Amino acid sequence: MTARVTVVVAAGAARTSYVYRAAATCEVGRADGCAIRVGDRHRSVSRRHCRLDIDPPHVRLRDLGSSYGTHVNGRRLDRLTEHPVAPGDEIRIGDVRLRITVEEERGPDGDTRDEAHPEFDGYEVLGELGRGSQGVVRLARHLDTGDLVALKHVPFDGMLGESARFAFRREVESIRALRHPHIVGVRDSGERPDGFFLAYAYCPGGTLEQFAARHGGRVPPGEAVPVVRQVLSALDHAHRAVLRPEGAAGVVRGLVHRDVKPANILLAEPAGQRWPRVRLADFGLAKAFELAGLSGHTRTGAMGGTIPFTPRTQLLRFKYAGPEVDVWATAACLYWLLTGATPRDFPPDRDPVAVALREPVVPVREREPAVPDRLARVLDEALVDTPDITVRRAEELAAALRDAW
């Protein structure tokens, strides 16, 4: 089945429809850059209020931290969380309502073949694991080995040039060359007419977001710090790596993730273990997308959804981001695990990028006084990013955490 998604926006007496027949990431709010823009007179709608990740017939909604809240069928979502949207659902943001409809579309020959689980050479697709601004992730089984994998499908519009395809393939080969127990390994990669795909080792325990939710939103230091030390071990390995990936012309010296956040930290075993083994996912894809000219496709979502875990220096010098931005983001993840909040406050009436560039980090004990003093001092120092990042190496932060906890 091919489908089109229609988003009907009701703002007062006005009705506006947005139709999508292909994958798209759409921010909703009063800011000029929003794909679905609400007029400035609707002051209960934030400048960047929420985001729709659309891949017909599927839609996912992500709250972007508005204090006014994002509601689905009358239920308020938690801040910075995602929620699947079904046909007929009503989304309310302030005094504005959005209704989602999905309609089947037939080709010229009347074909209604189901494309909910598209085919990938060598794999049997079993179902969907999640979706976001970078694409759809599906659970699949390798036909030869029987291994379960997470297949990430990154769509493009079909106009991508050969040089851009080569740049993406080259960067992915570097990623595939990484070998570390706390990095999700890329086992395979390829290309379809509608996009790239990557096959990752399957992590059945979900994301760090789900781990934190099982703790009520705040994780004790005794469980949070070991998780973050595993992430730092992965980063230290990647930042120091000297790789000769298959198919690459030369040596690759060090890889930077550039999008460390709770959604990209996965639990290797099923949920329920007190001391989880975690793995860092999507390593280096931000650079791969940029080199392929896909940064416009992915960066919109990243700017809206991951700004709370992005240091000021990365926003100012994105193309030149070094290992230090990963260290800062990892410290931000620990802050979030301990406090249930991000290091900076993002008021609903302000542009989140402007906040990240201008506002200071809130000291961790102002969020959660129960954080031990030595641990708080380490974390506050690691989150300094003005005028530059203070703690610049993963090994340095890991050693400080060992001493503090």
C-alpha positions as CSV (number, residue, x, y, z in Angstrom):
1,M,0.0,0.0,0.0
2,T,1.2,3.5,-0.8
3,A,-0.3,6.2,1.4
4,R,-0.6,9.9,1.9
5,V,-0.7,11.5,5.3
6,T,-2.7,14.7,5.8
7,V,-2.2,17.0,8.7
8,V,-5.1,19.4,9.2
9,V,-4.3,22.4,11.4
10,A,-7.2,24.1,13.1
11,A,-6.1,27.5,14.5
12,G,-9.2,29.4,15.4
13,A,-11.6,29.5,12.4
14,A,-8.7,28.8,10.0
15,R,-8.1,25.4,8.6
16,T,-4.9,24.5,6.7
17,S,-4.0,21.1,5.3
18,Y,-0.5,19.7,4.7
19,V,-0.2,16.6,2.6
20,Y,2.8,14.2,2.7
21,R,3.4,11.3,0.3
22,A,7.0,10.7,1.3
23,A,9.2,10.7,4.4
24,A,9.4,14.2,6.0
25,T,10.4,15.7,9.3
26,C,8.2,18.7,10.3
27,E,8.6,21.0,13.2
28,V,5.4,22.7,14.4
29,G,5.4,26.1,16.0
30,R,5.5,29.9,15.6
31,A,9.1,30.1,14.4
32,D,9.7,31.1,10.8
33,G,11.7,27.9,10.1
34,C,8.9,25.5,11.1
35,A,7.4,23.4,8.3
36,I,4.0,23.7,9.9
37,R,3.9,27.3,11.1
38,V,1.3,28.7,13.5
39,G,0.6,32.4,13.6
40,D,2.2,34.6,16.3
41,R,-1.1,35.4,17.8
42,H,-1.3,31.9,19.2
43,R,0.9,32.7,22.2
44,S,0.3,29.3,23.9
45,V,2.1,27.6,21.0
46,S,5.9,27.7,21.5
47,R,8.3,28.8,18.7
48,R,9.3,25.2,18.2
49,H,6.5,23.2,20.0
50,C,6.7,19.7,18.6
51,R,7.9,17.6,15.7
52,L,6.2,15.2,13.4
53,D,8.3,12.4,11.8
54,I,6.3,11.2,8.9
55,D,6.9,8.1,6.8
56,P,3.5,7.3,5.2
57,P,1.5,5.6,6.5
58,H,3.3,6.1,9.8
59,V,3.5,9.2,12.0
60,R,5.5,9.8,15.2
61,L,5.1,12.9,17.4
62,R,7.9,14.3,19.6
63,D,7.5,17.0,22.2
64,L,10.2,19.6,22.0
65,G,10.1,20.7,25.7
66,S,7.3,23.3,25.6
67,S,6.0,24.1,29.1
68,Y,2.5,24.4,27.6
69,G,2.6,20.7,26.8
70,T,1.8,18.6,23.8
71,H,-1.5,16.5,24.1
72,V,-2.7,13.5,22.1
73,N,-6.4,12.8,22.5
74,G,-6.4,14.8,25.7
75,R,-3.4,13.1,27.3
76,R,-0.3,15.2,27.9
77,L,3.0,13.7,26.7
78,D,6.1,13.8,28.9
79,R,8.7,16.5,27.9
80,L,11.0,15.5,25.0
81,T,9.3,12.1,24.5
82,E,8.0,10.5,21.4
83,H,4.6,9.0,20.7
84,P,3.1,7.1,17.7
85,V,0.2,8.8,16.1
86,A,-2.7,6.8,14.6
87,P,-5.1,8.0,11.9
88,G,-7.9,10.1,13.5
89,D,-5.8,11.1,16.5
90,E,-6.0,14.7,17.6
91,I,-2.9,16.6,18.7
92,R,-3.4,19.8,20.8
93,I,-0.7,22.4,21.3
94,G,-2.1,25.4,23.2
95,D,-5.2,26.6,21.4
96,V,-4.3,24.9,18.1
97,R,-5.4,21.4,17.1
98,L,-3.9,19.1,14.5
99,R,-5.8,16.0,13.2
100,I,-4.0,13.2,11.3
101,T,-5.6,11.3,8.5
102,V,-4.0,8.5,6.4
103,E,-5.4,7.5,3.0
104,E,-4.5,4.7,0.7
105,E,-3.3,5.7,-2.8
106,R,-3.3,3.4,-5.8
107,G,-0.8,3.4,-8.7
108,P,-1.9,3.7,-12.3
109,D,-2.3,-0.1,-12.5
110,G,-4.4,-0.2,-9.3
111,D,-1.6,-2.0,-7.4
112,T,-2.1,-1.8,-3.6
113,R,0.9,-3.9,-2.6
114,D,1.7,-3.5,1.1
115,E,4.9,-1.6,1.7
116,A,4.7,-1.4,5.5
117,H,7.5,-4.0,5.6
118,P,9.6,-3.3,2.5
119,E,12.1,-5.9,1.2
120,F,15.8,-5.7,1.9
121,D,18.1,-8.1,0.1
122,G,19.1,-10.9,2.4
123,Y,16.7,-10.0,5.3
124,E,13.3,-10.9,6.5
125,V,11.6,-7.8,8.0
126,L,9.7,-8.8,11.2
127,G,8.3,-5.4,12.4
128,E,9.1,-1.8,13.3
129,L,11.3,-0.8,16.2
130,G,11.0,2.9,16.0
131,R,11.4,6.0,13.7
132,G,12.8,9.4,14.0
133,S,14.3,12.3,11.9
134,Q,17.0,10.1,10.4
135,G,14.7,7.3,9.2
136,V,12.9,4.1,10.2
137,V,14.4,1.2,12.3
138,R,12.9,-2.3,11.7
139,L,13.6,-5.6,13.4
140,A,14.8,-8.1,10.8
141,R,16.3,-11.6,10.5
142,H,19.3,-12.4,8.3
143,L,18.2,-15.1,6.0
144,D,21.5,-17.0,6.0
145,T,22.6,-16.8,9.6
146,G,19.2,-16.3,11.4
147,D,20.6,-13.4,13.4
148,L,18.3,-10.6,14.5
149,V,19.4,-7.2,13.4
150,A,18.0,-3.6,13.6
151,L,17.7,-2.3,10.0
152,K,17.9,1.4,9.7
153,H,16.4,2.8,6.5
154,V,17.6,6.4,5.6
155,P,15.5,7.7,2.7
156,F,16.6,10.2,0.1
157,D,14.7,11.8,-2.7
158,G,16.3,9.8,-5.6
159,M,18.3,12.9,-6.8
160,L,21.4,12.1,-4.8
161,G,24.6,12.3,-7.0
162,E,27.2,9.7,-7.2
163,S,29.8,11.7,-5.3
164,A,27.3,12.1,-2.4
165,R,26.6,8.4,-2.5
166,F,30.4,7.7,-2.4
167,A,30.9,10.0,0.5
168,F,28.1,8.3,2.5
169,R,29.5,4.8,1.7
170,R,33.0,5.8,2.6
171,E,32.0,7.2,6.0
172,V,29.8,4.1,6.7
173,E,32.8,1.9,6.0
174,S,34.7,3.7,8.6
175,I,31.9,3.2,11.1
176,R,31.7,-0.5,10.2
177,A,35.4,-0.8,11.0
178,L,34.9,0.1,14.7
179,R,35.0,-2.9,17.1
180,H,34.2,-2.3,20.8
181,P,31.8,-4.0,23.3
182,H,30.0,-0.7,24.0
183,I,29.5,0.3,20.4
184,V,26.6,-1.1,18.4
185,G,28.3,-2.8,15.5
186,V,27.2,-2.1,11.9
187,R,27.1,-5.6,10.3
188,D,26.0,-4.6,6.9
189,S,25.0,-1.7,4.7
190,G,23.5,-1.2,1.3
191,E,21.4,0.9,-0.9
192,R,17.8,0.7,-2.2
193,P,16.2,3.0,-4.9
194,D,14.7,5.0,-2.1
195,G,17.6,5.3,0.3
196,F,20.4,3.7,2.2
197,F,20.1,1.0,4.9
198,L,22.4,-0.2,7.7
199,A,22.1,-3.4,9.6
200,Y,23.0,-3.1,13.3
201,A,23.4,-5.7,16.0
202,Y,20.0,-5.9,17.8
203,C,19.8,-4.5,21.3
204,P,16.6,-5.9,22.9
205,G,16.7,-3.7,26.1
206,G,15.5,-0.5,24.4
207,T,17.0,3.0,24.9
208,L,18.3,4.9,27.8
209,E,15.1,6.9,27.7
210,Q,13.2,3.8,28.5
211,F,15.7,2.8,31.2
212,A,15.2,6.2,32.9
213,A,11.4,5.9,32.6
214,R,11.5,2.6,34.5
215,H,13.3,4.5,37.3
216,G,10.6,7.2,37.4
217,G,12.7,9.7,35.5
218,R,15.6,9.9,37.9
219,V,18.3,7.2,38.1
220,P,20.4,6.8,41.3
221,P,24.1,7.7,40.9
222,G,25.1,4.0,41.6
223,E,23.3,3.0,38.4
224,A,23.7,6.1,36.3
225,V,27.5,6.5,36.6
226,P,28.4,3.0,35.5
227,V,26.2,3.5,32.4
228,V,27.9,6.7,31.5
229,R,31.4,5.2,32.1
230,Q,30.5,2.5,29.5
231,V,29.7,5.2,27.0
232,L,32.9,7.0,27.7
233,S,34.8,3.8,27.1
234,A,33.2,3.5,23.7
235,L,34.0,7.2,22.9
236,D,37.6,6.8,24.0
237,H,38.1,3.9,21.7
238,A,36.5,5.6,18.7
239,H,38.3,9.0,19.3
240,R,41.7,7.2,19.3
241,A,41.0,4.6,16.6
242,V,43.2,4.3,13.5
243,L,41.1,2.5,11.0
244,R,41.7,1.1,7.5
245,P,38.1,0.3,6.5
246,E,37.5,-1.9,3.6
247,G,36.8,0.1,0.5
248,A,38.4,3.3,1.9
249,A,41.3,4.9,0.1
250,G,43.4,5.7,3.2
251,V,43.6,5.6,6.9
252,V,40.9,7.1,9.2
253,R,42.2,8.6,12.4
254,G,39.5,8.9,15.0
255,L,35.7,9.1,14.7
256,V,33.4,11.6,16.4
257,H,29.8,10.7,17.1
258,R,28.3,14.3,17.2
259,D,24.9,13.1,18.3
260,V,25.3,11.5,21.8
261,K,21.9,11.5,23.5
262,P,19.8,9.1,25.6
263,A,17.9,7.8,22.4
264,N,21.3,6.7,20.9
265,I,22.4,4.7,24.0
266,L,20.9,1.2,23.9
267,L,20.7,-1.6,26.4
268,A,22.3,-4.8,25.1
269,E,20.1,-7.2,27.1
270,P,16.4,-7.3,27.8
271,A,15.0,-4.8,30.4
272,G,15.1,-5.6,34.1
273,Q,18.7,-6.0,34.9
274,R,20.1,-3.8,37.7
275,W,23.5,-3.3,36.0
276,P,22.8,-3.0,32.3
277,R,25.4,-3.3,29.6
278,V,24.9,-0.4,27.2
279,R,26.0,0.3,23.6
280,L,26.3,3.6,21.8
281,A,24.4,3.6,18.5
282,D,24.5,5.6,15.3
283,F,28.2,6.3,15.6
284,G,29.4,8.9,13.1
285,L,26.2,9.0,11.1
286,A,25.9,12.8,11.5
287,K,29.1,13.3,9.5
288,A,28.0,10.7,6.9
289,F,24.7,12.5,6.3
290,E,26.5,15.8,6.0
291,L,29.0,14.5,3.5
292,A,26.2,13.0,1.4
293,G,24.3,16.3,1.4
294,L,21.6,14.8,3.6
295,S,22.2,17.3,6.5
296,G,19.2,19.2,5.5
297,H,17.1,16.1,5.8
298,T,18.5,15.1,9.2
299,R,19.7,18.3,10.8
300,T,16.2,19.9,11.1
301,G,15.2,17.1,13.5
302,A,18.5,17.2,15.3
303,M,18.3,20.9,15.8
304,G,14.9,20.6,17.3
305,G,15.2,17.3,19.2
306,T,18.8,17.1,20.4
307,I,19.7,20.7,21.2
308,P,19.5,20.0,25.0
309,F,22.4,17.5,24.5
310,T,24.5,19.7,22.2
311,P,27.2,22.0,23.5
312,R,27.4,25.7,22.5
313,T,30.7,25.1,20.6
314,Q,29.2,22.5,18.4
315,L,26.4,24.8,17.3
316,L,29.0,27.5,16.4
317,R,31.4,25.2,14.6
318,F,29.4,22.1,13.6
319,K,31.7,21.1,10.7
320,Y,34.7,21.2,13.0
321,A,33.3,19.4,16.0
322,G,35.9,17.3,17.7
323,P,35.9,14.6,20.5
324,E,35.2,17.2,23.1
325,V,31.6,17.7,21.9
326,D,30.9,14.0,22.6
327,V,32.4,14.3,26.1
328,W,30.1,17.3,26.8
329,A,27.1,15.4,25.5
330,T,27.8,12.4,27.6
331,A,28.1,14.6,30.7
332,A,24.7,16.1,29.7
333,C,23.3,12.5,29.5
334,L,24.5,11.8,33.1
335,Y,23.0,15.1,34.3
336,W,19.7,14.1,32.7
337,L,19.8,10.6,34.3
338,L,20.4,12.1,37.7
339,T,18.0,15.0,37.6
340,G,15.3,14.2,35.0
341,A,16.1,17.5,33.3
342,T,18.5,18.8,30.7
343,P,21.5,21.1,31.6
344,R,19.8,24.2,30.2
345,D,16.3,25.5,30.6
346,F,14.4,26.0,27.3
347,P,11.5,28.4,27.8
348,P,8.6,27.8,25.4
349,D,8.7,31.3,24.0
350,R,12.3,31.2,23.0
351,D,14.3,29.7,20.1
352,P,16.1,26.6,21.6
353,V,19.2,27.4,19.5
354,A,19.4,30.9,20.9
355,V,19.0,29.5,24.4
356,A,21.9,27.1,23.9
357,L,24.1,29.8,22.6
358,R,23.3,32.4,25.3
359,E,22.1,30.8,28.5
360,P,24.3,29.1,31.2
361,V,24.1,25.6,32.3
362,V,22.1,25.2,35.6
363,P,24.3,23.7,38.3
364,V,23.3,20.1,38.9
365,R,22.6,20.4,42.6
366,E,20.1,23.2,41.9
367,R,18.1,20.6,40.0
368,E,18.7,17.7,42.4
369,P,20.3,18.6,45.8
370,A,20.7,14.8,46.6
371,V,23.5,14.5,44.0
372,P,26.7,14.0,46.0
373,D,29.0,17.1,46.2
374,R,32.1,15.5,44.6
375,L,30.0,14.0,41.7
376,A,28.3,17.4,41.2
377,R,31.6,19.2,41.0
378,V,32.9,16.8,38.3
379,L,29.6,17.2,36.3
380,D,29.5,21.0,36.6
381,E,33.0,21.2,35.3
382,A,32.4,18.8,32.4
383,L,29.4,20.9,31.3
384,V,31.4,24.1,30.9
385,D,31.2,25.1,27.2
386,T,31.7,28.9,27.3
387,P,33.9,30.1,25.8
388,D,35.0,26.5,25.2
389,I,34.6,23.0,26.6
390,T,36.8,22.4,29.6
391,V,36.9,18.6,29.8
392,R,37.9,17.5,26.3
393,R,38.8,13.8,26.5
394,A,36.6,10.8,27.3
395,E,39.4,9.3,29.4
396,E,39.6,12.5,31.4
397,L,35.9,12.5,32.4
398,A,36.0,8.8,33.1
399,A,38.9,9.2,35.5
400,A,37.2,12.1,37.3
401,L,34.0,10.0,37.7
402,R,36.1,7.1,39.1
403,D,37.5,9.4,41.7
404,A,34.2,11.0,42.5
405,W,32.0,7.8,42.7
